[in-house]
Amino acid sequence: MVGPTHRRRDFHKGPSLGWVYWILLGVVGLGLSGCASGPDGTTAWRWPWSTAPERIPGVVPPHERMAHLKELAKNAAGAGVKRQGIAQQLAEEFRAEDDPLLRAQLVRTLAAYPCRESADALRAALEDPVSDVRIAACKAWGERAKQGDPEAATLLGQRIASDADTEVRLAATRALGQTRDPAALAGLGIALDDQDPALQRRAVLALRETSGNTELGYDVGKWRQYVQARAPRAEGTAELARRPEGAL
């Protein structure tokens, strides 16, 4: 027979759940105190001792502006009669915007509104001091070229000839490859004469796409002859293609 003393000793040998209860209670309390409402109305979690970012009245945070611009681009086809007004507002925002990331997104959104109101801003974007914005502008003019904008091929050719950034020239060459405009041949000829092998190859790929000619393969020399026979360039263009290093 086990006496009371033995029973107490056996009881204390078992695990005590008291400390587990208090730890769980603390964790739940910490989690609840760290819940906060996110900018989109959903529940977000943060450390309870951290402070939520303060919103300045009348100022839209950059991430919200970025999301709004992407939404405008996505819904451009359904904008109807509002398209010109939206494009005008976007163009004004581009001219006033200091943030290069937002400027680049404004250009991408303007590309979805191919009307007269967006053209001026997209021309200015080709001269932007930030290369990512110029790249976005090249892509935008490539879209306009596909839609038959007669100005696009000339502007992209000028960018290939004058921009000091290789990535921008590659973007302009790629954009020219999206159109079958005969005027694109002159700009692609400039890319063929560039000393950068990557740009030469991109020009060949673009020429194969625009011309549908696969017989010339990837021979840069043959493609130079092809371009010269169909798009004689103005005097001085070759010199512009061999611009001094660092020229914009």
BAFI-3210 file (N, C-alpha, C; in Angstrom, 3 decimals, decimal comma, padded with zeros to 6 digits):
// residues 248
n [1|2|3|4|5|6|7|8|9|10|11|12|13|14|15|16|17|18|19|20|21|22|23|24|25|26|27|28|29|30|31|32|33|34|35|36|37|38|39|40|41|42|43|44|45|46|47|48|49|50|51|52|53|54|55|56|57|58|59|60|61|62|63|64|65|66|67|68|69|70|71|72|73|74|75|76|77|78|79|80|81|82|83|84|85|86|87|88|89|90|91|92|93|94|95|96|97|98|99|100|101|102|103|104|105|106|107|108|109|110|111|112|113|114|115|116|117|118|119|120|121|122|123|124|125|126|127|128|129|130|131|132|133|134|135|136|137|138|139|140|141|142|143|144|145|146|147|148|149|150|151|152|153|154|155|156|157|158|159|160|161|162|163|164|165|166|167|168|169|170|171|172|173|174|175|176|177|178|179|180|181|182|183|184|185|186|187|188|189|190|191|192|193|194|195|196|197|198|199|200|201|202|203|204|205|206|207|208|209|210|211|212|213|214|215|216|217|218|219|220|221|222|223|224|225|226|227|228|229|230|231|232|233|234|235|236|237|238|239|240|241|242|243|244|245|246|247|248]
n.u [000,859|000,503|001,506|000,456|002,680|004,229|002,463|002,411|005,042|005,085|003,284|004,648|006,618|005,510|004,975|004,747|002,214|001,800|003,664|003,726|001,185|001,280|003,272|002,103|-000,096|001,220|002,398|000,146|-000,969|001,075|001,003|-001,574|-001,360|000,393|-000,926|-001,992|-003,624|-003,115|-002,021|-003,772|-006,055|-006,048|-005,137|-002,137|000,958|003,039|005,849|004,915|006,077|006,950|006,465|003,774|004,065|003,740|001,204|001,233|-001,001|-002,663|-000,549|000,407|001,770|004,793|004,676|001,973|001,292|002,735|001,397|-001,095|-000,496|000,260|-002,168|-003,669|-002,397|-003,030|-005,785|-006,158|-007,267|-009,979|-010,609|-011,888|-013,492|-012,111|-009,440|-007,673|-007,712|-006,641|-004,108|-003,060|-002,942|-001,115|001,145|001,676|002,270|004,594|006,408|006,685|007,721|010,148|011,215|013,020|012,218|009,447|009,117|009,940|007,918|005,721|006,261|005,992|003,292|002,201|002,769|000,699|-001,275|-001,541|-001,651|-001,920|-001,519|000,250|002,606|004,518|005,585|006,764|008,708|010,347|011,139|012,978|015,252|015,848|017,824|018,309|019,105|017,364|014,868|015,064|015,317|012,794|011,349|012,245|011,119|008,448|008,183|008,683|006,322|004,556|005,548|004,790|002,127|001,996|003,042|004,558|006,741|008,212|010,268|012,286|012,969|013,886|016,053|017,703|018,265|019,779|022,017|023,038|023,037|024,943|024,809|024,979|022,923|020,649|020,867|020,678|018,038|016,663|017,306|016,168|013,507|013,097|013,090|010,544|008,872|007,795|008,418|009,909|011,597|012,945|015,205|017,393|018,145|018,781|020,909|022,804|023,221|024,417|026,883|028,061|030,649|030,229|029,815|027,523|025,482|025,572|024,758|022,173|021,047|021,142|019,373|017,043|016,775|016,384|013,902|012,278|012,521|012,038|013,847|015,878|017,965|020,406|021,532|023,503|025,409|027,152|028,361|027,005|024,456|024,916|025,342|022,817|021,229|022,387|021,736|019,045|018,373|019,861|021,986|022,004|024,513|027,106|025,938|027,268|029,498|028,286|027,461|029,875|030,448|032,192|033,508|031,357|029,662|026,376]
n.v [-001,206|002,179|005,024|008,410|010,063|008,843|009,075|011,853|012,235|010,791|012,324|014,752|013,898|013,893|015,935|019,472|021,634|024,263|026,343|026,074|026,950|029,697|030,612|030,129|031,827|034,284|034,348|034,409|036,842|038,583|038,237|039,200|041,866|042,746|042,949|044,742|047,023|046,789|048,776|048,113|047,435|044,881|042,578|043,041|041,953|043,155|043,944|044,594|046,778|048,359|051,239|052,294|053,394|056,861|058,591|061,212|063,801|064,148|063,210|060,619|057,475|056,174|053,393|052,929|054,665|053,480|051,022|051,967|053,120|050,851|049,554|051,340|051,007|048,336|048,458|050,035|049,497|049,468|052,058|053,826|056,810|058,264|057,958|059,859|061,973|060,700|060,053|062,627|063,532|061,698|062,370|064,936|064,307|062,851|064,809|066,283|064,565|063,430|061,052|058,450|055,767|055,891|057,549|055,833|053,895|055,478|055,981|053,384|053,033|055,102|054,058|052,351|053,979|055,017|057,805|061,202|062,866|061,538|061,398|063,552|063,383|060,869|061,314|063,068|061,305|059,697|061,178|061,223|061,568|059,195|055,890|053,653|054,774|055,708|053,268|052,157|053,997|053,436|050,895|051,648|053,235|051,253|049,789|051,696|051,831|049,352|049,820|051,481|054,080|056,702|058,110|056,634|054,798|056,510|057,965|055,895|054,995|057,241|057,118|054,785|055,654|057,736|057,333|056,748|054,572|051,138|049,302|050,795|051,277|048,652|048,114|049,912|048,890|046,355|047,132|048,266|045,974|045,049|046,086|046,328|048,479|050,119|052,233|051,496|050,151|051,873|052,657|050,146|049,534|051,293|050,111|047,733|048,684|049,370|048,988|047,155|043,774|042,552|044,353|044,324|041,671|041,762|043,529|041,997|039,920|041,454|042,364|039,955|039,350|041,523|041,508|038,917|037,364|034,609|033,550|034,829|034,199|034,679|036,444|039,320|041,013|040,384|041,231|043,940|044,665|044,059|045,974|048,379|048,269|048,678|050,742|053,416|055,382|058,664|061,188|061,256|059,673|057,284|058,245|059,234|056,891|055,893|057,265|059,401|058,022|058,054|060,014|061,348]
n.w [000,000|-000,898|000,726|001,762|001,547|-000,396|-002,526|-002,941|-003,726|-006,116|-007,592|-007,968|-009,616|-012,157|-015,163|-014,887|-015,886|-015,595|-016,251|-019,001|-019,713|-019,040|-020,818|-023,363|-023,148|-023,082|-025,624|-027,327|-026,530|-027,307|-030,068|-030,684|-029,912|-031,778|-034,157|-036,979|-039,169|-042,614|-045,522|-047,544|-046,290|-045,268|-042,621|-041,008|-039,492|-036,936|-034,835|-031,499|-030,217|-032,230|-034,335|-036,360|-039,768|-040,348|-042,082|-044,354|-044,711|-047,789|-049,310|-051,350|-050,737|-052,296|-053,031|-053,267|-055,321|-057,378|-057,620|-058,420|-060,920|-062,366|-062,398|-063,927|-066,406|-066,912|-067,239|-069,455|-071,987|-071,553|-070,982|-072,665|-073,664|-071,836|-072,196|-073,422|-071,577|-069,329|-070,300|-070,678|-068,027|-066,965|-068,454|-067,486|-064,846|-065,238|-066,124|-063,820|-061,956|-059,618|-058,750|-060,116|-060,400|-060,342|-062,551|-064,601|-064,428|-065,014|-067,706|-068,754|-068,265|-069,796|-072,282|-072,700|-073,506|-076,362|-077,677|-078,898|-076,720|-075,052|-076,449|-076,374|-073,772|-073,909|-075,813|-074,396|-072,416|-073,687|-073,500|-070,874|-067,871|-066,492|-067,145|-066,987|-067,318|-069,932|-071,235|-070,730|-072,217|-074,811|-075,172|-075,057|-077,361|-079,178|-078,969|-079,974|-082,544|-083,573|-083,817|-085,909|-085,734|-087,320|-086,453|-084,694|-085,565|-086,453|-084,115|-082,451|-083,933|-083,764|-081,046|-080,896|-082,273|-080,714|-077,913|-074,973|-073,337|-073,334|-072,759|-073,220|-075,975|-076,870|-076,085|-077,736|-080,248|-080,093|-079,902|-082,422|-083,886|-083,604|-085,466|-088,880|-090,334|-093,030|-092,481|-090,258|-090,998|-091,367|-088,748|-087,690|-089,282|-088,259|-085,781|-086,624|-087,446|-085,111|-082,639|-080,664|-080,091|-079,008|-079,585|-082,359|-082,842|-081,789|-083,610|-085,943|-085,254|-085,039|-087,670|-089,032|-088,006|-088,805|-091,588|-092,371|-093,613|-093,700|-094,984|-094,963|-092,625|-089,740|-090,405|-090,094|-091,977|-094,387|-093,744|-093,447|-096,116|-097,069|-095,749|-096,680|-099,359|-099,333|-097,626|-097,866|-095,916|-094,495|-095,093|-092,742|-090,828|-090,280|-088,949|-086,683|-085,524|-084,686|-082,268|-079,896|-076,869|-074,086|-074,969|-075,161]
ca.u [000,000|001,299|001,043|000,307|003,978|004,614|001,587|002,864|006,294|004,747|002,637|005,642|007,430|004,858|005,262|003,886|001,724|001,569|004,542|003,308|-000,004|001,647|004,004|001,117|-000,872|002,062|002,559|-001,118|-001,082|002,040|000,515|-002,715|-000,925|001,184|-001,750|-002,306|-004,267|-002,198|-002,499|-004,858|-007,191|-005,852|-004,471|-000,701|001,532|004,299|006,225|004,044|006,772|007,287|005,458|003,274|004,482|002,749|000,774|001,132|-002,247|-002,541|000,613|000,226|003,062|005,264|004,234|000,577|001,294|003,207|000,302|-002,142|-000,037|000,167|-003,591|-004,082|-001,892|-003,778|-007,171|-006,161|-008,155|-011,364|-010,762|-012,832|-013,315|-011,248|-008,044|-006,883|-007,580|-005,707|-002,773|-002,627|-002,591|000,121|002,242|001,984|002,930|005,955|007,244|006,884|008,177|011,575|011,621|013,232|011,429|008,091|009,162|009,976|006,589|004,848|006,509|005,362|001,841|001,902|002,839|-000,608|-002,197|-000,851|-002,369|-001,095|-001,226|001,374|003,796|005,517|006,251|007,601|009,901|011,214|011,669|014,151|016,390|015,924|019,186|018,400|019,051|016,184|013,742|015,252|015,004|011,331|010,871|012,498|010,081|007,179|008,183|008,537|004,889|003,941|005,965|003,945|000,804|002,091|003,478|005,639|007,854|008,884|011,507|013,303|013,404|014,664|017,332|018,509|018,725|020,868|023,190|023,543|023,072|026,212|024,550|024,772|021,617|019,642|020,977|020,111|016,581|016,176|017,448|015,134|012,216|012,990|012,792|009,129|008,105|008,220|008,556|011,183|012,452|013,731|016,461|018,473|018,591|019,413|022,208|023,701|023,577|025,354|028,198|028,599|031,764|029,818|029,277|026,165|024,573|025,538|023,920|020,783|020,601|020,909|018,122|015,947|016,640|015,765|012,493|011,545|012,567|011,632|014,931|016,728|019,028|021,674|022,042|023,895|026,603|026,991|028,740|025,921|023,343|025,290|025,064|021,357|020,707|022,883|021,026|017,628|018,185|021,077|021,929|022,420|025,921|027,393|025,338|028,282|030,332|027,502|027,463|031,160|030,530|033,230|033,080|030,751|028,710|024,975]
ca.v [000,000|003,400|006,035|009,771|010,636|008,286|009,624|013,207|012,143|010,377|013,437|015,748|013,371|014,201|017,281|020,568|022,356|025,668|027,249|026,016|027,798|031,123|030,918|030,206|033,038|035,418|034,348|034,873|038,277|039,281|038,220|040,099|043,259|043,101|043,011|046,096|047,068|047,178|049,855|047,659|047,050|043,556|042,568|042,795|041,757|043,845|043,890|045,523|047,995|049,169|052,247|052,263|054,585|057,927|059,053|062,661|064,128|064,639|062,615|059,192|056,784|055,707|052,049|053,018|055,290|052,470|050,073|052,665|053,251|049,532|049,280|052,146|050,357|047,101|048,753|051,068|049,140|049,757|053,449|054,493|058,236|058,856|057,641|061,062|062,698|059,961|060,219|063,989|063,601|060,930|063,153|066,016|063,698|062,485|066,009|066,815|063,506|063,389|059,676|057,762|054,534|056,280|058,038|054,667|053,286|056,390|055,729|052,105|053,230|055,921|053,197|051,720|055,027|055,540|058,929|062,400|063,452|060,844|061,403|064,520|062,850|059,743|061,887|063,564|060,165|059,202|062,016|061,238|061,299|057,856|054,930|052,789|055,506|055,695|051,905|052,060|054,810|052,673|049,863|052,315|053,600|050,009|049,496|052,653|051,448|048,239|050,361|052,300|055,456|056,954|058,772|055,716|054,243|057,567|058,254|054,769|055,025|058,303|056,662|053,838|056,387|058,793|057,024|056,194|053,383|049,972|048,696|051,614|051,001|047,322|048,223|050,589|047,950|045,335|047,754|048,387|044,651|044,741|046,726|046,074|049,776|050,204|053,250|050,875|049,628|052,827|052,542|048,848|049,627|051,946|049,103|046,802|049,324|049,612|048,113|046,217|042,553|042,282|045,213|043,795|040,465|042,172|044,115|040,884|039,277|042,355|042,358|038,673|039,416|042,510|041,194|037,545|036,739|033,734|033,024|035,489|033,669|035,652|037,092|040,769|041,638|040,217|042,076|045,318|044,824|044,041|047,267|049,434|048,178|049,024|051,965|054,245|056,315|060,031|061,452|061,570|058,707|056,336|058,922|059,318|055,559|055,727|058,450|059,315|057,360|058,926|060,966|060,964]
ca.w [000,000|-001,026|001,652|001,238|001,182|-001,683|-003,563|-003,253|-004,460|-007,486|-008,281|-008,364|-010,699|-013,441|-015,683|-014,459|-017,059|-015,274|-017,007|-020,410|-019,824|-019,037|-022,049|-024,445|-022,952|-023,478|-027,081|-027,911|-026,265|-028,142|-031,448|-030,830|-029,786|-032,958|-035,360|-037,439|-040,480|-043,683|-046,383|-048,411|-045,468|-044,701|-041,320|-041,074|-038,163|-036,676|-033,431|-030,759|-029,805|-033,395|-034,631|-037,728|-040,519|-040,356|-043,401|-044,470|-045,411|-049,161|-049,979|-051,607|-050,657|-053,604|-053,405|-053,675|-056,646|-058,317|-057,826|-059,171|-062,302|-062,990|-062,605|-065,076|-067,610|-067,097|-067,625|-070,501|-073,105|-071,206|-070,537|-073,560|-073,958|-070,812|-072,480|-073,675|-070,319|-068,470|-070,877|-070,391|-066,610|-066,787|-069,027|-066,547|-063,683|-065,633|-066,182|-062,465|-061,053|-059,302|-058,474|-061,399|-060,470|-060,726|-063,939|-065,475|-064,443|-065,760|-069,128|-069,098|-068,285|-070,972|-073,467|-072,876|-073,993|-077,551|-078,276|-079,062|-075,410|-074,407|-077,308|-075,909|-072,582|-074,308|-076,466|-073,317|-071,683|-074,402|-073,113|-069,412|-067,386|-065,911|-068,252|-066,882|-067,888|-071,384|-071,690|-070,737|-073,333|-076,043|-075,261|-075,350|-078,777|-079,921|-079,020|-080,897|-083,894|-083,999|-084,113|-087,107|-085,502|-088,277|-085,786|-083,783|-086,108|-086,489|-082,750|-081,951|-084,641|-083,159|-079,741|-081,149|-082,745|-079,834|-076,486|-074,502|-072,533|-074,199|-072,491|-073,894|-077,410|-077,080|-075,982|-078,935|-081,366|-079,911|-080,203|-083,879|-084,416|-083,439|-086,519|-090,257|-090,980|-093,766|-091,870|-089,191|-091,537|-091,161|-087,366|-087,500|-089,930|-087,291|-084,781|-087,254|-087,534|-083,774|-082,312|-079,626|-080,704|-078,525|-080,332|-083,717|-082,867|-081,590|-084,877|-086,874|-084,840|-085,387|-089,127|-089,407|-087,623|-089,602|-093,022|-092,638|-094,377|-092,898|-095,846|-094,657|-091,370|-088,718|-090,938|-089,975|-093,241|-095,362|-093,348|-093,782|-097,544|-097,204|-095,306|-097,574|-100,630|-099,176|-096,828|-097,835|-094,791|-094,791|-094,830|-091,346|-089,915|-089,835|-087,958|-085,454|-084,909|-084,015|-081,427|-078,869|-075,630|-073,070|-075,557|-074,945]
c.u [000,885|000,713|000,965|001,620|004,419|003,768|002,023|004,145|006,025|004,119|003,663|006,581|006,821|005,152|004,259|003,501|001,528|002,400|004,206|002,120|000,367|002,430|003,046|000,289|-000,079|002,231|001,307|-001,286|-000,145|001,568|-000,638|-002,296|-000,137|000,381|-002,062|-002,927|-003,282|-002,800|-003,641|-006,057|-007,059|-005,106|-003,007|-000,180|002,827|004,606|005,436|004,746|007,203|006,149|005,055|003,731|003,364|002,445|000,653|-000,133|-001,972|-001,381|000,381|001,594|003,480|004,748|002,770|000,458|001,717|002,097|-000,808|-001,754|-000,115|-001,280|-004,126|-003,617|-002,698|-005,176|-007,271|-007,148|-009,608|-011,606|-011,708|-012,486|-012,402|-009,762|-007,191|-006,671|-006,595|-004,285|-002,218|-002,188|-001,286|001,330|002,649|002,697|004,371|006,873|007,564|007,533|009,698|012,098|011,801|012,456|009,998|008,063|009,164|008,604|005,584|005,015|005,846|003,848|001,426|001,931|001,507|-001,660|-001,564|-001,650|-001,440|-000,668|-000,019|002,676|004,882|006,290|007,173|008,832|010,879|011,856|012,897|015,415|016,572|017,351|019,378|018,174|017,814|014,947|013,855|014,949|013,494|010,742|011,098|011,440|008,730|007,093|008,150|007,079|004,180|004,319|005,100|002,555|000,834|002,484|004,674|006,877|008,742|010,230|012,623|013,847|014,269|016,025|018,261|019,060|019,867|022,152|023,817|023,696|024,381|026,028|024,211|023,398|020,501|019,672|020,425|018,583|015,987|016,241|016,391|013,759|012,025|012,653|011,334|008,269|008,650|008,312|009,898|012,141|013,317|015,082|017,633|019,031|019,289|020,769|023,236|024,158|024,568|026,765|028,819|029,702|031,416|029,220|027,850|025,145|024,470|024,625|022,450|020,221|020,300|019,594|016,917|015,706|016,007|014,267|011,712|011,472|012,013|012,687|015,803|017,912|020,393|022,274|022,332|025,169|026,401|027,307|027,645|024,725|023,654|024,980|023,559|020,771|021,126|022,152|019,594|017,393|019,487|020,954|022,470|023,885|026,114|026,815|026,366|029,188|029,615|027,487|028,770|031,442|031,674|032,659|032,531|029,778|027,315|024,153]
c.v [001,242|004,477|007,405|010,355|010,147|008,847|011,020|013,170|011,737|011,504|014,438|015,235|013,679|015,620|018,296|021,397|023,842|026,617|027,233|026,933|029,268|031,509|031,060|031,474|034,268|035,508|034,864|036,368|039,094|039,349|039,170|041,549|043,701|043,167|044,458|046,002|047,571|048,242|049,447|047,175|045,663|043,662|042,215|042,632|042,534|043,708|044,948|046,808|048,854|050,150|052,161|053,521|055,627|058,343|060,562|062,983|064,694|064,056|061,113|058,514|056,231|054,334|052,045|053,669|054,284|051,475|050,696|052,797|051,928|049,168|050,082|051,516|049,106|047,370|049,767|050,766|049,485|051,189|054,244|055,951|058,922|058,699|058,900|061,868|062,026|060,141|061,609|064,129|062,860|061,696|064,289|065,472|063,335|063,703|066,550|065,810|063,515|061,966|058,923|056,462|054,830|056,826|056,866|053,989|054,178|056,187|054,423|052,228|054,075|055,096|052,514|052,707|055,703|056,631|060,145|062,973|062,796|060,984|062,349|063,992|061,696|060,210|062,378|062,414|059,576|059,980|062,065|060,923|059,900|056,819|054,029|053,467|055,521|054,311|051,706|052,844|054,100|051,595|050,473|052,709|052,368|049,599|050,437|052,321|050,311|048,708|051,359|053,738|055,754|057,585|057,798|055,236|055,276|057,849|057,124|054,689|056,087|057,878|055,658|054,587|057,261|058,407|056,353|054,895|052,203|049,356|049,485|051,340|049,616|047,357|048,882|049,662|046,855|045,893|047,911|047,045|044,267|045,328|046,342|047,374|049,822|051,225|052,668|050,389|050,572|052,725|051,222|048,793|050,297|050,944|048,085|047,365|049,610|048,597|047,068|044,965|042,234|043,105|044,741|042,570|040,819|042,769|043,025|040,179|040,132|042,366|041,059|038,704|040,366|042,132|039,818|036,762|035,909|033,201|033,626|035,019|034,762|036,389|038,610|041,461|041,543|041,098|043,554|045,590|044,880|045,408|048,378|049,431|048,682|050,320|052,738|055,288|057,667|060,221|061,842|060,575|057,727|056,960|059,024|057,983|055,312|056,944|058,320|058,713|058,376|059,935|060,447|061,414]
c.w [000,000|-000,137|001,028|000,797|-000,174|-002,815|-003,943|-004,067|-005,904|-008,256|-008,777|-009,436|-012,065|-013,871|-015,185|-015,669|-016,788|-016,114|-018,491|-020,648|-019,929|-020,300|-023,236|-024,355|-023,388|-024,981|-027,769|-027,718|-027,118|-029,580|-031,656|-030,766|-031,001|-034,224|-035,705|-038,810|-041,510|-044,556|-047,289|-047,621|-044,863|-043,374|-041,491|-039,652|-038,068|-035,197|-032,656|-030,355|-030,990|-033,667|-036,089|-038,464|-040,577|-041,798|-043,370|-045,253|-046,804|-049,943|-050,114|-051,551|-052,016|-053,999|-053,831|-055,054|-057,708|-058,643|-058,663|-060,643|-063,040|-063,292|-063,793|-066,385|-067,934|-067,657|-068,759|-071,614|-072,818|-070,782|-071,417|-073,810|-072,939|-071,137|-072,650|-072,399|-069,371|-068,978|-070,591|-068,943|-066,340|-067,320|-068,091|-065,309|-064,024|-065,600|-064,784|-061,513|-060,881|-059,118|-059,797|-061,523|-060,891|-062,151|-064,918|-065,555|-065,164|-067,268|-069,557|-069,153|-069,481|-072,257|-073,745|-073,377|-075,216|-078,261|-078,307|-077,721|-074,741|-075,187|-076,792|-074,712|-072,955|-075,088|-075,398|-072,557|-072,372|-074,042|-071,601|-068,950|-066,811|-067,014|-068,188|-067,462|-069,413|-071,965|-071,761|-071,909|-074,665|-076,236|-075,620|-076,816|-079,668|-080,046|-079,991|-082,343|-084,426|-084,395|-085,263|-086,882|-086,408|-087,652|-085,027|-084,311|-086,118|-085,100|-082,180|-082,644|-084,089|-081,805|-079,890|-081,493|-081,671|-078,376|-076,106|-073,728|-073,452|-074,000|-073,162|-075,396|-077,748|-077,039|-077,217|-080,144|-081,285|-080,279|-081,714|-084,518|-084,314|-084,554|-087,885|-091,050|-091,720|-093,173|-090,758|-089,697|-091,280|-089,744|-087,101|-088,194|-089,028|-086,247|-085,355|-087,298|-086,174|-083,476|-081,253|-080,280|-080,264|-079,295|-081,783|-083,803|-082,677|-082,870|-085,898|-086,534|-085,227|-086,897|-089,622|-089,111|-088,521|-091,076|-093,347|-093,402|-093,436|-093,705|-095,512|-093,342|-090,361|-089,118|-090,939|-091,293|-094,284|-095,019|-093,579|-095,256|-097,801|-096,862|-096,270|-098,903|-100,534|-098,413|-096,781|-096,746|-095,196|-094,439|-093,367|-090,373|-089,384|-088,788|-086,627|-084,737|-084,186|-083,143|-080,426|-077,595|-074,643|-073,649|-075,366|-076,131]
res [m|v|g|p|t|h|r|r|r|d|f|h|k|g|p|s|l|g|w|v|y|w|i|l|l|g|v|v|g|l|g|l|s|g|c|a|s|g|p|d|g|t|t|a|w|r|w|p|w|s|t|a|p|e|r|i|p|g|v|v|p|p|h|e|r|m|a|h|l|k|e|l|a|k|n|a|a|g|a|g|v|k|r|q|g|i|a|q|q|l|a|e|e|f|r|a|e|d|d|p|l|l|r|a|q|l|v|r|t|l|a|a|y|p|c|r|e|s|a|d|a|l|r|a|a|l|e|d|p|v|s|d|v|r|i|a|a|c|k|a|w|g|e|r|a|k|q|g|d|p|e|a|a|t|l|l|g|q|r|i|a|s|d|a|d|t|e|v|r|l|a|a|t|r|a|l|g|q|t|r|d|p|a|a|l|a|g|l|g|i|a|l|d|d|q|d|p|a|l|q|r|r|a|v|l|a|l|r|e|t|s|g|n|t|e|l|g|y|d|v|g|k|w|r|q|y|v|q|a|r|a|p|r|a|e|g|t|a|e|l|a|r|r|p|e|g|a|l]
***
